[in-house]
Amino acid sequence: MTHHRSWAEPWKIKVVEPIRMTTASERKEHIREAGYNTFLLRSADVYIDLLTDSGTNAMSDRQWAGMMMGDEAYAGSRNYYALEEAVREFYGFPHLIPTHQGRGAENILSKILITPGDHVPGNMYFTTTRVHQELAGATFHDVIIDEAHDPASEHPFKGNVDLDKLDALVREGGAEKVPYVSVAATVNLAGGQPVELSNLRRVADYCHARGIRVILDATRAVENAWFIQQREPAMRDHTVAEILRLLCECADGATMSGKKDSLVNIGGWLGLREERLAEAARGLVVVYEGLHTYGGLAGRDMEAMAIGIRESVEEDHIRSRIGQVHYLGKRLIDAGVPVVRPLGGHAVFLDAAAILSHLPRDQFPAQALAAALYLESGVRAMERGAVSAGRDPKTGENRYPALELVRLTIPRRVYTQAHMDVVTESVAEVFEQRGQMHGLRFTYEPELLRFFQARFELVRAPSETGGAGAGGIALAQLEGRQALG
Ligand SMILES: *Cc1c(COP(=O)(O)O)cnc(C)c1O
């Protein structure tokens, strides 16, 4: 007889970092000062920080020991070779160009592969990836399956590429105008949704028959491999490490942010198969990042990433990592909160368009919801909707993606199940108050990647302007409760 076993973490806690709960009136001050943008809050004023899983990982004792083994030579650091070996073993790319983080790799890759006027199809855009493609002169085209844009669709692989959309684009633009197809695994902006191995293989066959390269955004490919093991029947008996290699075999190159899957606080790389391309990339890395054997990283950072790669593919690790995300998601679903289904790998995404259906899209409901959650509880989340999508570079108009989401992103090996319970209660509380929430408008809007530094003010109903009324999002309630106790 088999008994149910939970996903408890395959580690115990050796060092703790104290965090402090703030009062409601402190938080009101802090979110106003931050222009209602959670990116502009100070970390010290945050209780549970679910802004991102990027670089927020807790390293293991083995990684910290590795930090002490940093070889800080300018050229040919021992740690570079350790990283090269780990990338070859687990990702399978023979040429490794280290970069300070993922976008450093995206910059170099876009510059070596894109000619102005090119078209780059991909399974939904990612902010930094698309900016580098556009800065290099390309136009990005979303060729993800339609289900990805529907937060209620239960498709198990919402990250899949729609081959008909891809084919239509290639026929229209001409294969020679498509330098590569950009495939992310998992797809961050679709809600951490995975790509199916068989889908990626079909994409690779299609592209390679036409002389088009496939570039993998491998940032969360380990998490993607776990979903494949769980959901793609033919892959059930393969290890996560084996599936990761099979995913990478479909690609001619990969950009990587080690700050996600690889359990470090900084680092990234560009992996390539072709010697000629690797030579071009090494030529650029010295201009933008640093020498080709450190790419903007200290030796100790490369060592920590090499060890993190090995830890990231361990079955017990990845099972508990995604297990914790799904624990939070299931509790929110039980509380009746609309979230993106099925649950993804690194985060739970609240469907802000559904929750704040009384707010028009140009008042940025997801931005407003993230600010309200901080006000309620000190939990910091991130907007992933129209603010993140930015403006169309040609028309200057706001882009309104189908998904208007707030992301509760879970750092790896950092928070406990009790923290997840507090988050559930906080989100449920805000959900109760949703009818009273105000929208936002820009007071400062940066040109590129505006979501990071934008500032906002509340949009109030005409009857409220000039009055002594609410000073914050659903703040009347908040202040009322404070007065009571
Ligand atoms: C974080 C991320 C990047 C960029 O990596 P950085 O290390 O933040 O520069 C690229 N693609 C995806 C899918 C990401 O999540």
Ligand as a Chemical Component Dictionary entry (heavy atoms), coordinates in Angstrom:
data_LIG
# 
_chem_comp.id                   LIG 
_chem_comp.type                 NON-POLYMER 
_chem_comp.pdbx_formal_charge   0 
_chem_comp.three_letter_code    LIG 
# 
loop_
_chem_comp_atom.comp_id 
_chem_comp_atom.atom_id 
_chem_comp_atom.alt_atom_id 
_chem_comp_atom.type_symbol 
_chem_comp_atom.charge 
_chem_comp_atom.model_Cartn_x 
_chem_comp_atom.model_Cartn_y 
_chem_comp_atom.model_Cartn_z 
_chem_comp_atom.pdbx_ordinal 
LIG C1 C1 C 0 14.534 37.196 -16.111 1  
LIG C2 C2 C 0 14.323 36.770 -17.496 2  
LIG C3 C3 C 0 15.171 37.192 -18.530 3  
LIG C4 C4 C 0 16.254 38.225 -18.333 4  
LIG O1 O1 O 0 17.195 37.823 -17.418 5  
LIG P1 P1 P 0 17.926 38.860 -16.408 6  
LIG O2 O2 O 0 18.881 37.984 -15.672 7  
LIG O3 O3 O 0 16.876 39.453 -15.546 8  
LIG O4 O4 O 0 18.609 39.889 -17.244 9  
LIG C5 C5 C 0 14.950 36.673 -19.799 10 
LIG N1 N1 N 0 13.945 35.817 -20.043 11 
LIG C6 C6 C 0 13.106 35.412 -19.080 12 
LIG C7 C7 C 0 12.006 34.457 -19.410 13 
LIG C8 C8 C 0 13.256 35.877 -17.779 14 
LIG O5 O5 O 0 12.394 35.492 -16.838 15 
# 
loop_
_chem_comp_bond.comp_id 
_chem_comp_bond.atom_id_1 
_chem_comp_bond.atom_id_2 
_chem_comp_bond.value_order 
_chem_comp_bond.pdbx_ordinal 
LIG C1 C2 SING 1  
LIG C2 C3 SING 2  
LIG C2 C8 DOUB 3  
LIG C3 C4 SING 4  
LIG C3 C5 DOUB 5  
LIG C4 O1 SING 6  
LIG O1 P1 SING 7  
LIG P1 O2 DOUB 8  
LIG P1 O3 SING 9  
LIG P1 O4 SING 10 
LIG C5 N1 SING 11 
LIG N1 C6 DOUB 12 
LIG C6 C7 SING 13 
LIG C6 C8 SING 14 
LIG C8 O5 SING 15 
# 
